[in-house]
Amino acid sequence: MLKLAILGFLYDRPLHGYELRRHLAALSGHVQPISDGTLYPAIKRLETAGLLVRRTEPGSAAAPRHTLHLTETGRAALLDRLRTPEPLDISDENRWFTLLAFLRHLEDPAAQAAVLRRRLAFLAEPASFYYDGDRPMGAEEFTDPFRRGQLLIARATTEAELGWLHTTLSELDRSAD
């Protein structure tokens, strides 16, 4: 997801490493902090793959700084990833939120809707954090207030997302017509 996030932020505008790191931290927050030891090797791999380039630009008050720019190959790679996300990008909430942050870069409403329909199908499958054999257990089955709370919060979040998905899909379908 780091690759997707880097490409997504650079699609918006060129950034230097520190700015990019701030944007990544705001997106992933405490869930998945990005260290320099992770970020800079990832940037180097993307540069080696021809997805981004570094340009030296004069600093505002100090030494020149390196700014990262997305290449046309990088733009194409981002759009391809958004068009055809991996199954885990759809099912894992953190990966889904990262994908969702940049889905607007797909300009085709039908392509956006196709991704949202995959998420909708995933959410339609009965699921729980806890099972009785193969049967997902609901919040009402627990006397433990913490597990019940966990399941109630997850249910409310899912219901809110389902509402948003249905509304957004209706809007995208209308704009695609």
Disulfide bonds with the S-S distance in Angstrom:
none
